[in-house]
Amino acid sequence: MALDNLKVDEKSSYQRDASYVLTLEEIRNLAKEGGKPAETLMNVVALIAARFRTEVCSAYLLEPDRANLVLAATLGLRQQCVGTLRMGVHEGLAGLVAEQVRPVAVEQVKNHPRFKYFPEAGEDEYQSFLGVPLVDRGVLQGVLVVQTIAARIFHDDEIRMLAEAAAQVAPVVSEARTLDRFIAPSQERLWALARNVWWCWDHDTSSLFRDLDPTRWRQLNHNPVSLLAEIPLAQMEQRARELVLHGRINYAYRRQREYLERDRTWGARHAGILRPRPVAYFSAEFGLHVSIPEYSGGLGILAGDHIKSASDLGIPLVGIGLFYGQGYFRQRLDQNGWQQEEYIQTDVNQLPMEPAIGINGEPVTVQIETRGGPIRAKVWRMKVGRCDLLLLDSNVEGSVPEDRELTSRLYGGDGRIRIRQELLLGIGGFRALSAMGITPGVLHLNEGHSGFAVLEAIRSRMEEEGLIFEQAVSRVSREVVFTTHTPVPAGHDRFNSDLIEEHLGPLREALGLSLERLMALGRENPGNQQEEFCMTVLGLKLARRANAVSALHGEVSRAMWTGLFPGKAEDAVPIGHITNGVHVPSWLAPQMFRLYDRHLGSDWQQHSAEAKMWEGIENVDDGELWETHLHLKSRLLDFVRHRAVEQAKPRGESPETLQRLARVLSPDALTIGFARRFATYKRADLILEDIARLASMVNDPKRPVQFVFAGKAHPRDEPGKGVLQQIAQMMRDPKFAEKFVFVEDYDINVGRHFVQGVDVWLNNPRRPLEASGTSGQKVVLNGGLNLSVLDGWWAEAYDGLNGFAIGTGRTHSSMSIHDSRDGEELYRVLLEEVIPLYYQRDRDGLPRGWIKRMKRTIRTLGWRFNADRMVMDYALKCYVPAAGGTSSDMSPTF
């Protein structure tokens, strides 16, 4: 019986040996098929993973210092780690193989004393490990590793066969390693570019990814991480050779390194005090790029532009937000034009982010105690140029389902979900900074959503310095900057005392406060026990510096919150203003970029916040500017037609309708754009006040007008959805079908096409409910003209010749009269000013008067309403003083 068992074992071992062995022909083909070292290594790991039936096979090569290993090729781990994941030979299990130059097999890696977790590699699910040294001619070259999801005991013959396979491929590996760069430079550098969001505002770099595969680039929502992950190395190299991309890749990579390493920046000169203690910029959303769906609208876009400009200026700043697994909703319209919402799960592996690592070398997690139990979150880190963005994610293993779903949707759920999200954002965000060893010198709260961060900062200061609450408040408040964004009462979050006690009870006790005293911090009238806790009130009370986002909004905010400062006249209420701006490289069309390069000087972008830099626009030939604009307009119309057809197909529209949509809109017609959130006060339907006059206007054969619309209504805003439906149904009215198009699913990509291509940007909110607005500022940069109510930023921008104004800025106490007047004035301006000026052409076919106004809008507004100017204002007037970095200041602060 024993002899029989031995024969079975011998037979099994022979079969295993036969299935694992690599032939000499296969070894030769590894190099032959790839033709390049990096591809050879990929062929090696792919072949061995298949032969040994493991989920992972990786090759780690010794660096020239022979003290460190670098991941050179992998099948199973994250491809973006190739060339960047490094470990010393003294750390990790792979390091143990190299250190002892012998095989190491482990059934459960987490039980081994040399186990080290590399979160960026995506190896969380793998249990077993087998590593063997790669030795050629007696010299260690690296380590070959296989890993499996299921715990697996590797038998002696398996270890021996992997060692033999390693010996067979070691000469190939050695040849790759002896080259100066054994990782494919193109692949490594493209991944380095993709892992930092800087690429999204650098046209040269984003065009590299597009040229690798234009079709997939568009289908993947311009996401370079997704694109690189699905292109095989051989195909990538072939594509780079065919298009002669290597030089462009090297140039982009070199420029990125120079950008990141440059130390002579505006921030270094003017905000050096922030380097050891940076600004912590809290925001509920960040709009960085269409492929990163962590935004819903203007607040997020502003936050994204803010952090990008802080990076460009070299201002030390860390963004703190939430990671929304499903983001904001995707919009579709049904047959009746009614908005339908759909939520889609985001794959974190397709985003340029990695787990944040704390000062203890472990992934950062935070925990917040509440009366109902702890809320936990992990923290992701995203590189945005020179700045970091930290995103808290409640989808943590071990948490209850309610908490795991907490950060799944942006602005979803009821008051209980909202307060728990804001608890994570504020308290969790501050604790994440501490876990990473970051001590902020300034807390900038972008709206009230993150107000709880100040309470956590006060608690931390009390504990650290042995202070009582009042003393800590005094020290923390001087470091707090609070920005309010909305004059609409519904835009300010309020919570009842039960929710506050349930979620802040433990923190309240740590602060030494009673519930009533804590509630008083969020009440306009502290003695009114019926009043709910308002996050904006908390921010205004605990911030030494507070600001609105335009001059008019400052006036409105001071009037709105005067009750918080009894005894002060309205003008003396301590709320200033810093008018919003937009990040120029993110919103400027490449064609306009090139025009500015030619006429403003190659360094114009570094000085775009200086008025004198824009004077050169007057020297641009009228024909050149107009042709550039017409090209962008044509691009917009093509985009709108394509989207109109694609959005009609799922609704089952007829072939005749699809053909009609493919031909809508004329390049010769005055094109007016409207794209923003469909809240009722923004009055998207104001243009519908007089349908007969509107029909006459759009169907004038000599001077036609056409409209393109986009925007989302909040899922619970039924009146807003009704307005949206009105606009959408215009596409079915025969009088307007060729002249009205609504583009579904408004996002950064749709917005970029609109602001770059329209002739006129229509903005007609009910004054004074538009705090600032930034979409019209993006139009300015691209040569479009604004037609707007004198509200928000336009109230301080319009000079009579750089666009068009609806009304004189006067309002009426009756909403119906107010709207009727504005509607009548909108038609008057269109018929008497806008349309005649647009169609007044000279013998060359150029609208000289219109072009003159285009130049004036660029020259007078381009420098004022860009994010560099905005962030410099924040730095000089808020950040540096809050951090104690002013050399002199004789004015009292509030």
N, C-alpha and C positions, 0 to 999 in steps of 0.2 A: 504493500500500500504506500509506504514512504517512497519507494522507488518510482511508483507511478506518479506521485505528486511532484517528485523532482523532475520527471520527464515533462510534466505539464508546465512547470515553472520555466524549464529550459526552453520549451517551445514558445511560451508566452514572451520570454525575454528575447528570443530570436526574432519573433514577429515585431516586437517593439523596436528592436535594433534596426530591422529592415525598413520599418516605416519612418524612422527618424533620420537615417543616414542621408547625407548630402553627396551627390555624385560630383566627380571632377568637372563634368560638363556643366552642371548647374552652377558650380563655383565660378567657372569661366564666364558663364552667361550673366552672372550678377553684374560684373563690370561692363561686359559687352553691351547689355541692353541699356544700361543707364548712360554710360559714356561720361558721367560727371560724378565726382566723389559723393556729393550729397545724395544723388539719386541711387548710387550704389549702396549706400548705407540703408536707404529706405527699402531697397530690394532685399537686402540682408534680413532686416527685421520682419518684413512681410513674409518672406519664405519660411523663416524659423517659426513665426507665430502660427502659420498654417500647419507646418510639419509637427509641431509639439502641441497643437490644439490648445493654445492659451489665448486669453483675451488681450493680453499685452505682450509686446516684445519691444525692448528699447536698447539702444546702444549709447553708452556713455563713454566719451573719449577723454583721455588725459589732456589737459591744457599744457602749453609749453613749460609752465612752471612746475609741472608734475606734482602739484599740491592740490589741484582741483580737478573735478570731473565736470564736463558739460554734456547735457543731453544733445546728442547729435542727430538722432533719428528715432522715431517711435511709431508704433502702430498700437493705438489704444489710449495713450495719454493725449493731452491737448497739444495740437500741432503748434500753437503759438508759443509753447515753451521751448521748442527746438532752438538751440543757440542761446537761450537766455537762462534756462534752469541750471544753476551751478551748485555744487556742494564740495566741501573739502573732503579729502580722503579720510579724514578723521571723523566724519559724520555720516549718518544714514547707513542703511544696509548695503547700498552700492559702494559706499566708501569703505565699508568693512571688507568687501570682496577685494577692492584695490589695495587696501592696507595690508591684508594678509596674503594676497595673491593665491587665493584658494576659493573653491565653490562655497556658497552659503545658501542653505535651503531652510525656509521657515514656513510652517503651516499657518500660523496666525501672527502676522507681522506686528500687530499692536502689542503683543505680549513680549516682544523682543526688546532688550534694553537699548539696542542701537537704532531702534525705529525712529525715524524723523519724518514728520508730516510736512509735505510740500503742497499746500492747498491749491496753488496755481496750476498744478499738474492734472487735477481732476482725478486723483487716484483714490478717492474716498471709499469706493465700493470694492476695491481689490483686497483680498485677504492673504493669499499666499505669495511667496517670493522665492525665486531661484535665480541666483546670479553666479556667473562664472567669469574668470578673468580672460581678457583678450591679450594673448602673448604672442609676439612674433620675433623669431630669432633671439629668444631669451629675454626680450624687453617687454614690459607691460605697456600695452597700448590703450587699454580701457576696460570696460566691463559690459558684458552682455547679460540682460535681465529678462526673465519672463515672469508674468504675474497672472493670477486667475481670480475670478470673482468668488467662486466657491473655495472654501478651505480645502487644501489639497496637500497630501503627503507625497513629496517627490521621492521616488525609489532610487536606489543607488545606480541602477542602469540608466534611468532618465538623466540623472546628474552627469553620469559619464558620457552619455550621448550628447548632451548640450555642451559639455566641455570639448568633446571632439568636434562638434559643429563650430564652436568658437575657434578652435585651432585651425579648422579648414578655412574659415573666412578671415582669420587674423591678418594674412598678408594683404587682402583687399582693404581691410580697415587701416592697416599700417600705411598703405599707399595714400589713402585719403587723409590720414592724420599728418603725414609729412608735408602736405601742401600748406601754404600760408593760411588759407581759410578752408577748413574742411567742411564747414557748413555752407551750403549754397548762398553766396552773398545776396543774390536777388531775393530768394525766399526769406532769408533772415531779415533783410532790410525792409521788405514789404510788410512783414509781420510787425517789426518795430514801428513802422509808420502807422499801421492799422491799430495798434494798441494804445495810441495816444490820440484823443479826439481832435488834436491840432489839425489833422488832415482835412477835417470837414470845413475849415475856413481857409485852406490853402488850395487854390485852384489847380496848381501844377500837380500836387500830390493826389487829389481826388481824381484828376483826369487819368492818372496812371492806372488806378483800379478800374476805371471805366473802360480803358483801352484793352485791358486783359480779356474782358468779355462783355461788350456793351449790352447785349441782350440780358444776360444774367444779372449784370449790375443794376439794370432797371427793374428786373423782376424781384431782386432781393432788396429793394428799397434803398439802393445805394449803400449797402452795408458791406464794408471791406472784410470784416471778420468772417461773415458768412461766405463771401466770395472766395477768399483764400482757403477756407476750410474744405471747400468742395472741389478745388482745382488740383488734380494730381501734379506732383512735382515735375514730372516729365513734360506734361502739357504746359505748365507755367513757364518752364525754361524755353520750350519751343516757341511759345507765344512771345516771350520777351526777345528771343532772337529774331523772329519774323518782323516784329515791329520796331526793332532796334531800341528796346526799352532800357537796356542795362545802364546806359549813360544817364537817362532821366531818373532811374531808380537811385543810382548813386548820388546824383545831384540833390534829389529830394531828401534822401537820408542825411546827407551832409548839412543841408539847410536846417533840417529838424534839430540835428545835434547842435548846430551853432545857435539856433533859437533858444534851446533849452539851457545851454551853458553860458549864454551871454550875461555878463554881470553889470554892464554899463547900461542900465535901463532907467526910465523915468522914475520907477519905484525905488531903485537903489539911490537915486539922488534926493528924492523928496520924501520917501517913506521908509528909510532904513530902520527906524525903531520897530517896525513891524516884522522884521526878519526873525528875531528869536521868539516873538509872540504875535503870530499872524492874526488876521481878521478871520473870525468864524462867521460865515455868511449862511444863515438859516433860511430855507425857503421850502414850501410844501411841494414845489414842482420846479423842474429845470428843463427848459426846452433847448437842447443842444443840437439835435439833428433828427431828421425824420425816422431814422432807424433806431433811435433810442426813445421809445414812447413814454417818457416820464413827464409829460406836460399836457395841459388842456387848452391853454390860451395865453393871453397877454402876460399874466403874472409869471408864468414859466418861461416864456420867450425872453422877457426882460431879465430874469435870473440867469438864463443861459448866456445872454449877451453880456451881462455884468461880469460873470466869471471869465469869459473869453477876453474881455478887455483888461481885466485885472491881470490875466496872464500876459497879454501883449505888453502891458505897461511895466510888468515886473513887480507888481504889488503882491506881497505875501498874503494869500487868502486861501482858506479851505472852505469849500461848500459842504453843507450838511442838508440832506433831504431824505426822502423815503423811496425805497424801490418798490414800484407798483408792478406786481407780476402780470397783471392784465392791462396796465396802463389806463388811458382814457378810452371811451368806447369808439368802435368803428361805426360809421354812419352809413345807412342805406335808406333810400326812399322807396315806399311802396307805390302801387299804381295810382294812389290818390295823392301822392306827394307828401305823405305823412312820414316823419322820421322814425326809423327803426334802429335800435341800438344792439350792437354785438360786441362781446368782449372776447379777446383772443389771448391765450397764455403766451407770455414772452419766454423764449429760451435763453437763459442766462449765459449759456455757452456761446451764443451768437452775439454777445455784446462785449465791448472792449473794457471789461472790468475783471477784477480778481478779488479774492477775500482780503480784507484789510488785516494787516498783521500788527499785533500789539507789541509793547516794549518787552513782553515776556517771550516773544518769538512765536506765539500761537495766534490763530485766527481770533479776531475780536468778536466777542459777544457781549451784549448788555442785558441787564435784568432790572425791571422796575417793579417794586412791590406795590400792590394795590390791596384794598380790603378783600377783593375777590380772588387774590392769588397773584403770582408774578406774571408779568408780560416780558417775553424774551425776544431778542432779535439778533441776527447776525449782521455783519457790516461788510458791504462791498466798497471797493476803492476803484475810482475811475480817474485816469490822468486826463486833465483838460489843459493841454499846453504845459505851462509851468505850475499850474494849480492842481490840487487834489479835490475830488468830489467824493464824499462819503455818503452812501445810501444804505439806510437801515431796512432790513427785510425780516418780517415777523414769521416767515415760513420756516420755522425751526423745528427739527425733529424733537418729539417729546412734548410739544405744546398742544393744548387742546385745539380742536378744529376751528373754533371761533377765532382764536388768536393767530393760527396759521394763515387764516384768510384776511387778517386785519389789514395788511398793506396790499391786498390783491388789486384793489381798484382805487383810482384817483377820484376823490370827492364822491364816493359812493356811500350808501348806508345812512343811518339815522344819527342823532346826536351822540349816542353812546359809542358808536364806531368812530365818529369824528373826534371825540375827546380822547379816545384811546390812541388814535393815530397821532394826535397832537402831543400826547404824553410821550410817545416814542420819538417824535421829531425833536421836541425840546429837551426833555430830560435824558432820553436815550442818546440823542445826538451829542449832548454835552459830555455824557459819560464815555461815549465812543472816543471823543477827543482825548479825554484823560487816559483811556486805556492805551492810546497810541503815543502817549507822552507829549501831547500838544497842549500847551497852556496858552489860550488865546489872549491877546492884548485888547481885542475889541469883539463884542458880540453884536452883529448886525442882524436884526430881525426883519426879514422881508415880509411884511404883513404880520398880523397877530397870531397866525397859526402856530408859531414856534415860541410863543411867550413864556411857556413853562421853563424854557432854558434859563431864564433869568432867576427863577426860584431855585433851580438846581445849582446855579453858580453861587447864589447867596448861601445855600446850605454848605457847599464845598468850602467857601471862604470862612464861614463860621467854624467849621471843623478844623481847617488848616491853620487859622490864626487865633483860635480861641475867642471869637467875638460873639456878641449878642446880635440878635436879628437887626436892630436899627443900625448898628455900626457896620455890619456887612452890607446892608442895603446902600449905605452912603458910598462905600468903596466900589461896589459892583456897578451901581447905576451910572457912575461917571464913565464907565467903559461900554455902555450900551447905546447903540444907535437903533432907532425904530423908524421904519418907513411904512406909512399907511397909504393904501392904494385906492380905496373906494369911498366915494361920498354916498353910496347907497346903503341904507341901514341894514338891509338883508345880507350885505356882504361881510358883516362883523359877527363872528361866532359868539354865541352865548350859551351857557350851561347852567342848569339849576343846581341848587346846593347839594342835592342827593348825589348827582353825578360827580360833582367836585369832591365830596367827602369819600365816595367809593374809590375814586382814582388817585386823589392827592392826600388822603388821610395820613398814610405813613410819612410822606414828605412834610405835611403840615406839622406833625408831631416833632419831626427832626428840626423844624424851624422854630419850634416853641410857640406856635400860634394856635389860637382857638379857631373854630370853624368860622365864626362871625368875622374875626379879624382877617382871615384869609379871604373870605368873600368880599370884604370891604375893599381889598386891593383891586377887585375887578368890577366894582360898582361906581357909577357916576355919583350916586348919592349913597355914601357908605351906610347911612342910617336906615335906608329903605330895605327892610328884610324881604320884601317881595321881588326886588330887582335881581335878575340873574347875573351871573359872572360873565363879563365881556372880555374877550382876549385883547381887543384893541385898547380898552381902558387899562388893563394890566400893563401893556407895553408902554403906553403914554405915561403912566405913573412911575414906572421903574427905569425909564430911559432918560439920561441927561440930555440927549439930543434926539429930536424927532422931526421928521420931514414929510411933507406931501410930495407929489411927483410932477407938479407944474405950478406956475404962479397962481393961476385961478384956483387950482385945487388947494393950494395953501390957504387962500382966503376962505374957501368953503370949509376946510377942515378946522380952521380957527373958530369959525362960527359954530360948527357942529359940536365941538368939544369944549366950548367956553365954560360949561358948567363944571368941568374938572378943576378949574382954576378960579375959585371964588375970589372976588376982589380985583381981578385983572380985567382990564378993558379987552374987547375982542381982538384988537390989533396987537395986544401985548401977550396973547396966548402963545406959549413957547413951542410953536410948530412952524418950522420954516419950510422951504421947498428946494428940491434939486430936481430939475426937469429931466425926464427920462430921455435916453438916446438909444440908438441902435448900433450894433456891432457892424461896422462898415464891411469888412471882408466876408462876413456871413451872408449879407443880403445884396451885395453889389454884383451885377452880372459880369461874367468874365469879359464880355465885349466892352463894357464900360470901364472895367479895370484897365484893359489895354489902352483905351482912349485916354484915360487919366495918366497912365504911365508915359504916353507920348507927349502930353501937353502940360502936365503938372510937375513932371520930374519923377525920376525913378524912386525917390524916397518920400513921395507925397504921403504914403500910407502912415509913416511914422510921425507925420505932422498934421494928420487930418483934423485935429481939434484946434488948429490955428487958422484964423480967418484969412490971413494973407496967402496961405497955401492954395486957396480956391480961386484966387483972382485970375489965374491963368485960363479958367474956363471961358472967359470972354474972348480969348484968342483962338478958340477952336472954330474951324470952318463950319458954317451953318449946315452945309450939305453933309459933312462928315457926321455931325451930331445927329442930324435927322435920319440918315441912313442907318446909323447904329440903332436908333430907337425903332425904326421900322423893322429891322431884323428881329429885335426882341419882341416886338408886337406880333410878328408872323409866327414866332416860336410859341408865344402864348396861345394864339388861335389854334395852332396845330394841337397843342396840348389839350385845350378845352374840347375840341372836336373828338379827339381820341378818347378822353375820359367820358364824354357824353355818350358815345357809342358803347363803351365798355360797361357803363353803369346801367344802360338801357337793356342790355342782353339778359341779365338775371330776372328782369321784370317781365320778360317774354314779349317785348315790343315787336311789332311787325317788321318784316324786311324793309317796307317802304319807310317806316319811321327811322330805322337804322341808317338807311341811305340819306334821308333828309338831315339827320344829325351829323353825318359825316361831311356835310356841306354847309352847315350853319356858319354865320358870322362872315363878314367881309373885311378884308384887310384895308379897304378904302374908307370904312365907316369909323366915325369917332367912337372909341371904345371906352366905356366907363366901367370901373370895377368896384365891387363892394364885397369885402370878405372880413368877417369877424363873428364873434359870438352873437347868436340870435336872441339877445335879451330885448324885451319890448322897448326899453328906453333908448335903444340904439336905432329904432325906427327904420328898419330895412324897408318897410312898406310905405315910407313917406312919398316915394316917387310914384306910388299908385293912387295918390290923392285925386288926380283928374285923368281917368283912363282915356277919355276921348282926346285930350290934348297930348297925352303920352303916345297914343297910337299915331297921331299926326306927326309927332316928332320923329319916331323911330322909322316911319315909312316914307319920309321925305326923300324922293329919288335923287335930289341934288345934294342934300346935306343930311344923310342918314345918321342915326345914333343907335348903338347897340350896348347891351349890358351883360356882364358876366358876374355871377354871384357865387359865394361859397360861405359856409359857416355852419356851426352846430348850435342847437338849443340844448340847454341842460336837460337831462332825462326826465326831471320832474317839473320842468317849466312848460306847462301846457299852453299858455298864451304865446310863449316864444315859438313853440312848435307850430302854432296856428299861423303866425306871421311867415315862418319858413314855408309852410304849405302854400300860402298865397303866392309867394315868389315862384316856387317850383311849378305851380299850375300855369303860370304864364307861358311855359314852354309848350302847353297843349292848346293855347288860344291861337287860332289862325292869324290873328292880327299881330301877334308877337313871337310866333314860334321860331322865326328865323333870327330874331333880335334879342331874345332872352335865353340865357343858358345858366342853369344852376349846376355847379360841380360838387358832387358828393364828397364826403369824408375829408373835410378841410383839415390840413396839417401843414407842417413846415414846407413840404415840397409844393403843395398847391399854392400856399402863400407866396413862396419865392417866385413862381411863375407869374402870379398876378402882379406883384409889386414891380417886377422887372419889365412887364410888357404893356400895361394899360396906358392909355393917353391921359385919363383923368381918374383920380381916386375919390370916390364919393364917401363922405362921412357926415352923417346928420343926426347925431344923438340929441337928446333933449337936454339942452344946457341947464344947469352946470353939472350933469351927472357923468360926464366923461372925465375921469381923473387926469389922464394924460393922453393915452393912445399912442401907439408907436408905428402902426402899419403905414400911415401916411409919411412918416419919416423915412421909411425904406423906399417909398416911391420917389421921394426927393433925390436920393442918391442915384437913381436910375433915369432921371430926366423926366419923370411923370409930373403932372400938376395936380395939386389938391383942390378939391371943391368941398369945402367943409364949413359946418357951423363953427362959430368962434368959441370953441370950448377946448378944454385940455391944452395941449401943446400949441395948437393952431391959434389960440387966442393971443399968444405972445410971439408967434412966428409971422403972421400975415402982415405984409407992409403995403398992400394994395396993388402990387405988381408982380408978386412971386407966387401967384395962384389965384384962387377965387374964394370969396366968402359968401355964406348963406346968412343973410341978415346982418344986424349991427351989433349983436351981442345982447340985445334987450330981450327980456323974457316976459311972461305974463302969468299972473296967479292962476288963471284958468288954463288947465292943460289942453282943453280942446281948442281954445283960441290960440294958445302957444303953437300947437301943432299945425293949425290951419295957416297961421302966418308964415311959419317956416316952409310949409308945403308950397304956398304961393310964391315965396321968395326963391325957392329952389327952381321952380319953373322959369321965373323971370331971369335968373342968372344964366340958366342954360340957354334960353332962347335969345337973350340980348347980349351976352358976353362970351360964353364958352363956345357955342356952336359957330357964331360968326367969325371969331378969331381963329378957330381951328381950320375953317374952310377958306380963309382969305389967303390966296396963293399968288406968288409973283410969276413972271414968265418962265422961271426955272421950275415951277411947281412946288416951291418951298413956302411954307407958312412962316414968313419971317417974323411976324409979331408973336406967334406962338413960340418959336424957337428962342426969341429974345427973352420971353418969360421963363422958358426952360432953363436958360443960362442963369437968369437972376435967382431962380429958386435954388439951383445948385450952389451958386456963389454965396448967397446970404444965409442958407440954412444947413448946408452940408457940414460945416464945422461946428455949428451950435448943437445940433440934435443927433450927435453920434455918441456912442457909449464911452469912447475914450474921454471925451470932455466930461461926461457924467461921472465916471469912476474917478477921474482926477478931482472933481468937485468933492466927492465923498471922501477921498483920501485927505485933501487939504483942509476941508471944513469939518470933517467928522472923525475919520480914523486916526489921523496923527494927533489931534487934540485929545481924543479919548484915550489914546495910549500914552499920553503925557509927553509928546514929542515936539511941542512948540517952543521956540526960543523966546517968544514974547507974546503976551496976550493980556491986554488991559481991559477987555470988555467982560462984563459979568456973564456967566453961563447960567442956564436955568437948571 
